[in-house]
Amino acid sequence: MLRPWLAPALVALLLVIPGPAVAWESAKDIVHGSARVLDKGETIIGVVSPLAYGLHERVTVFTHPALHLLLTPNIWGRLSLLDDDTGLALETGYQQSLFAISSLGDYPGFFQLGLVASLLFTQSFQATVAGGYLVDFAPTELPDASYTTGFYWRSGAHLLFKRVNLVMLEVSGKVMRDVPVGVPTGKAIFARQLGRMRLGVGAAFGRFEVIPGDDPLWMYPWADVWWRF
């Protein structure tokens, strides 16, 4: 008789085993933070990074399942407009907590809509810039406002070494109406390709107020493991 735990155990084993080496062919293969999209039916599953799915040859959707469990609905989408050495895509995203942070019933979150462009300089190096319209719901800087609007921006780079080692750099920020310009945030990550599995380690930097009123964190370690099928 087949034990009930055997099937999930086999699936978990397939995810953990690195499997045959499948190197990144070029920096164009990097979807994280770029204008690139997945092939139709292709999937990325990670621990920290969002779940990504190729809904169409030109459309990829992203979501953080863990945030749904924390009652924070979220979804992002990327529509590829150009996919050559120069990639151009329309990107949008929505995230909002179901927990109100004030007696007025304000629910923190954001909505964004913009463009992202990635330029492949060599097979091993790709640079990305992005920007667009941003709505912040229940901004902490404006306690009497239910929302404020502004502009977000992002820039980054992907650098491949020997097709199995990857350095990812990203800096992002926002300029909001009636809000002082804050400190940009960023990430520096080294990732190693291990067959179908990718392992990444690095650090996030910026000004992070973990607990309002306490001293902010200026840097914290970052680690993730993800699979691409």
Residue pairs with C-beta under 8 A, 6 or more apart in sequence:
15 45
15 197
15 227
16 197
17 195
18 194
18 195
18 196
18 197
19 195
19 196
19 197
20 195
20 196
21 164
21 193
21 195
22 193
22 195
22 196
23 163
23 164
23 193
24 30
24 160
24 163
24 164
24 166
24 193
25 123
25 163
26 120
26 123
26 124
26 160
27 120
27 122
27 123
27 124
27 125
27 126
27 158
27 159
27 160
28 36
28 85
28 87
28 118
28 120
28 126
29 36
30 36
30 126
30 158
30 166
30 168
31 37
31 38
31 44
31 52
31 60
32 49
32 168
33 128
33 154
33 156
33 168
33 170
34 87
34 116
34 118
34 126
34 128
34 156
34 158
35 78
35 80
35 87
35 88
35 89
35 116
35 117
35 118
35 128
35 130
36 80
36 83
36 87
36 89
36 118
37 54
37 57
37 58
37 59
37 60
37 78
37 79
37 80
37 83
37 89
38 44
38 52
38 53
38 54
38 60
39 54
39 57
40 54
40 55
40 56
40 57
41 54
42 53
42 54
42 228
42 229
43 51
43 52
43 53
43 54
43 228
43 229
44 51
44 52
44 53
44 226
44 227
44 228
44 229
45 51
45 226
45 227
45 229
46 224
46 225
46 226
46 227
47 224
47 225
47 226
48 222
48 223
48 224
49 224
49 226
50 62
50 63
50 64
50 76
51 62
51 63
51 64
51 65
52 60
52 61
52 62
53 60
53 61
53 62
54 60
55 61
57 80
58 79
58 80
58 81
58 83
59 77
59 78
59 79
59 80
60 77
60 78
61 75
61 76
61 77
61 78
62 75
62 76
62 77
62 78
62 93
63 74
63 75
63 76
64 74
67 73
67 74
67 95
68 74
70 97
71 97
71 98
71 99
72 95
72 96
72 97
72 98
72 109
73 94
73 95
73 96
73 98
74 93
74 94
74 95
74 96
75 93
75 94
75 95
76 91
76 92
76 93
76 94
77 91
77 92
77 93
78 89
78 90
78 91
78 116
79 89
79 90
79 91
80 87
80 88
80 89
81 88
81 89
81 90
82 88
82 89
85 119
85 120
86 117
86 118
86 119
86 120
87 117
87 118
87 119
87 120
88 115
88 116
88 117
88 118
89 115
89 116
89 117
90 113
90 114
90 115
91 112
91 113
91 114
91 115
91 116
91 130
91 132
92 111
92 112
92 113
92 114
93 110
93 111
93 112
94 109
94 110
94 111
94 112
95 109
95 110
96 107
96 108
96 109
96 110
96 137
97 107
97 108
97 109
98 107
99 107
100 106
100 107
101 107
101 108
101 138
102 138
102 143
104 146
106 137
106 138
106 146
107 137
107 138
108 137
108 138
108 140
109 137
109 138
110 134
110 135
110 136
110 137
111 134
111 135
111 137
112 132
112 133
112 134
112 135
112 152
113 132
113 133
114 130
114 131
114 132
114 133
114 134
114 152
115 130
115 131
115 132
116 128
116 129
116 130
116 154
117 128
117 129
117 130
118 126
118 127
118 128
119 126
119 127
119 128
120 126
121 127
123 160
124 159
124 160
124 161
125 157
125 158
125 159
125 160
126 157
126 158
127 155
127 156
127 157
128 154
128 155
128 156
128 157
128 158
129 153
129 154
129 155
130 152
130 153
130 154
130 155
131 151
131 152
131 153
131 154
132 151
132 152
133 149
133 151
133 152
134 149
134 150
134 151
134 152
134 174
134 176
135 147
135 148
135 149
136 147
136 148
136 149
136 150
136 174
136 176
137 146
137 147
138 146
138 147
139 145
139 147
139 148
139 176
139 179
140 212
141 176
141 179
141 180
142 148
142 178
142 179
145 178
148 176
148 177
148 178
148 179
149 176
149 177
150 174
150 175
150 176
150 177
150 179
151 174
151 175
151 176
152 172
152 173
152 174
153 172
153 173
153 174
153 175
154 170
154 171
154 172
155 170
155 171
155 172
156 168
156 169
156 170
156 171
157 167
157 168
157 169
158 166
158 167
158 168
159 166
159 167
159 169
160 166
161 167
163 193
164 192
164 193
165 190
165 191
165 192
165 193
166 190
166 191
166 192
166 193
167 188
167 189
167 190
167 191
168 187
168 188
168 189
168 190
168 191
168 200
168 202
169 186
169 187
169 188
169 189
170 186
170 187
171 184
171 185
171 186
172 184
172 185
172 186
173 181
173 182
173 183
173 184
173 185
174 182
175 181
182 207
183 206
183 207
184 206
185 204
185 205
185 206
185 207
185 208
186 204
186 205
186 206
187 202
187 203
187 204
187 205
187 222
188 202
188 203
188 205
189 200
189 201
189 202
189 222
190 200
190 201
190 202
191 198
191 199
191 200
191 201
192 198
192 199
192 200
196 227
196 228
196 229
197 225
197 226
197 227
198 225
198 226
198 227
198 228
199 224
199 225
200 222
200 223
200 224
200 225
200 226
201 221
201 222
201 223
202 221
202 222
202 223
203 219
203 220
203 221
203 222
204 219
204 220
204 222
205 218
205 219
206 218
206 219
207 216
207 217
207 218
208 216
208 217
208 218
208 220
209 216
210 216
210 217
